[in-house]
Amino acid sequence: MTTQPDTLKQFDAAVVPCREIFEKKLIDYGASWRILRPRSVTDQLYIKAKRIRTLEEESEAMVDEGITGEWMALVNYGVIGLIQLDHHFADEVDMTTSEAMKLYDQYIKQSRELLRAKTHDYGDAWRGMRVNSYTDFILTKLQRIKQIEENCGRTLVSEGIDANLYDIINYAVFALIKSNDD
């Protein structure tokens, strides 16, 4: 089975607005997120995923921010999580916008490569899934990350934090693609 080219093109298109927001926030705030410890990034991802789940279950939102922005935030905080995992947290901002964007592109490229490999093995099975399943899978991945963090980053037979973050990014991208298809 070969990768459907439109899946990767759709991934690329879905990531464009995420990247634009990430860059604009870097201009507004700098890389202030460098101060976040990994557990705080996990909690921020959790907050975003729980809000999505609440919006999926409730008929009315009290805060006028749509679900699409939350999916984009999951992509961007997933990348932040990967950066913090590899570069550790800092006591003050220690990264320029240019450096942060270079890392953003690196991790998105790796996420895209994982999607390409998994699409080869699984086909486009994600297309047959319901969007709220992505939310549930992301929340499950976050619970796994929390447990791995409690285990000081060690696993016996399971994937590590990074693999879970890449999956979170890709599930969020799937939701963005599906929302554009509707």
Sequence and secondary structure as in RCSB ss.txt:
>XXXX:A:sequence
MTTQPDTLKQFDAAVVPCREIFEKKLIDYGASWRILRPRSVTDQLYIKAKRIRTLEEESEAMVDEGITGEWMALV
NYGVIGLIQLDHHFADEVDMTTSEAMKLYDQYIKQSRELLRAKTHDYGDAWRGMRVNSYTDFILTKLQRIKQIEE
NCGRTLVSEGIDANLYDIINYAVFALIKSNDD
>XXXX:A:secstr
    HHHHHHHHHHHHHHHHHHHHHHHHH SGGGG  HHHHHHHHHHHHHHHHHHHH S  SS   HHHHHHHHH
HHHHHHHHHHHH   SS    HHHHHHHHHHHHHHHHHHHHHHHHHHTTGGGGS HHHHHHHHHHHHHHHHHHHH
TTT  SSS  HHHHHHHHHHHHHHHHHHHHH 
